[in-house]
Every structure is written in structure tokens, then in C-alpha cells.
């Protein structure tokens, strides 16, 4: 099954155009076959779908969904750059979770992004990963995720 069909089958919101940077940076920098992506959050059409600290205002399940939206934004940025997700492999994912002081389930939250990427890309979506808790993220979003991918020739 081609990746675009998987996306439709999963019923995912897919941006008509990749999210634009919110400051003086680029969303994706290409170096040879490597694609370095800036952090992405749970934004749909420029609006944060989720806000707040995980473990206070948001549940693990809500933050998991926020991580999935963030992963969609990252993959749509790659798709806009290279024209197809069939041509990439995800190497590394770094996830930040806006965490309450007594919240320790960051890996469960970032699983939202990891699970979605593997659902869409299969083995090419399996990646190395780090999940980090932080006390605040821009715009009070619950997660921010960046990744490194590789173009397959």
C-alpha cells in the first residue's frame, strides 16, 4: 500500500501545505541525503490544537494525540520538500514534553509521534529517540518534536 493511501486509511488530518516557520528559521534543512527538521508542535491551520502542561491541564492521552499531530506536521514538511514519503527513512526523533513537576511519563507521550511515524512508514519509520520533560514550551504547547530523516536513493 502506498503511503498516501495509508494516510487516508488512518483518517489523518493532512495539511494542504506544510506548516510555515513561526520565526527567523527554516522548517527543514537538507544536507546531502540528510533532512534536519525544526521542532513542530500540535498546530492545525496555524492554531494550537492542545495547550497546557501534561499532568496538570492535559492527560497522557491528550498529549499522545498532540504528539501525533506534531508528527503529521513533520511528515508533511518532508513530503513538501521531497514529493513523496516513500523516499525517506526516519533516523532520530527528539521529543519535548511540557511537564508538571511530578509527571514522569514523557516516553508514553512521545509514543504518539513514534507510533504514527511507524504506522505510516513501516520499517522506514523506526528510529532512535529521546523523550525529555521540560517546564515550558513555546505558546504553552504540550509537545514539540524534531527529527532527522534520510533520503533513500
Residue pairs with C-beta under 8 A, 6 or more apart in sequence:
1 9
2 86
3 84
3 85
3 86
3 120
3 121
4 85
6 119
6 120
7 14
7 120
10 119
10 120
12 72
12 116
13 44
13 69
13 72
14 72
14 76
15 44
15 45
15 72
15 73
15 76
17 80
18 27
18 73
18 76
18 77
18 79
18 80
18 81
19 27
19 40
19 43
19 46
19 73
19 76
19 77
20 27
21 27
21 38
22 138
25 38
26 38
27 37
27 38
27 40
27 77
28 35
28 36
28 37
28 38
28 77
28 78
28 81
29 35
29 36
30 36
30 81
33 150
33 151
33 152
33 153
34 91
34 148
34 149
34 150
34 151
35 78
35 81
35 82
35 88
35 148
35 149
35 150
35 151
36 148
37 74
37 77
37 78
37 146
37 147
37 148
37 149
38 146
39 96
39 144
39 145
39 146
40 70
40 71
40 73
40 74
40 77
40 144
40 145
40 146
41 48
41 66
41 69
41 70
41 73
41 137
41 138
41 139
41 141
41 143
41 144
41 145
42 48
42 49
42 50
42 65
42 66
42 67
42 69
42 70
42 73
42 141
42 142
42 143
43 49
43 69
43 73
43 141
44 69
48 139
48 140
48 141
49 65
49 66
49 69
50 58
50 62
50 63
50 65
50 66
50 69
50 141
50 142
51 57
51 139
51 140
51 141
51 142
52 58
52 98
52 140
52 142
53 98
53 99
53 100
53 103
53 140
53 142
54 60
54 62
54 63
54 97
54 98
54 99
54 100
54 103
54 105
54 109
54 142
54 143
55 99
55 100
55 102
55 103
55 105
56 100
56 103
58 66
58 142
60 105
60 108
60 109
62 142
63 97
63 109
63 112
63 142
63 143
64 108
64 109
64 111
64 112
65 112
66 109
66 112
66 141
66 142
66 143
67 95
67 109
67 110
67 111
67 112
67 113
67 116
67 143
67 145
68 112
68 113
68 115
68 116
70 112
70 113
70 143
70 144
70 145
71 112
71 113
71 114
71 116
71 117
71 145
72 116
74 113
74 145
74 146
74 147
75 85
75 117
75 120
78 85
78 88
78 149
79 85
82 88
82 151
85 120
85 121
87 151
87 152
88 121
88 124
88 149
88 150
88 151
88 152
89 121
89 124
89 125
89 149
89 150
89 152
90 117
90 121
90 124
90 125
90 126
90 127
90 147
90 148
90 149
91 127
91 128
91 147
91 148
91 149
91 150
92 127
92 128
92 129
92 147
92 148
93 110
93 113
93 114
93 117
93 127
93 128
93 129
93 130
93 145
93 146
93 147
94 129
94 130
94 132
94 145
94 146
94 147
95 106
95 109
95 110
95 113
95 129
95 130
95 131
95 132
95 143
95 144
95 145
96 132
96 133
96 134
96 137
96 143
96 144
96 145
97 103
97 106
97 109
97 110
97 131
97 132
97 133
97 134
97 142
97 143
98 134
98 135
98 136
98 137
98 140
98 141
98 142
98 143
99 106
99 133
99 134
99 135
101 135
103 133
104 133
106 131
106 132
106 133
107 131
109 131
109 142
109 143
110 129
110 131
110 143
110 145
112 143
113 143
113 145
114 127
114 129
117 125
117 127
118 125
118 126
119 125
124 152
127 147
137 143
137 144
138 144
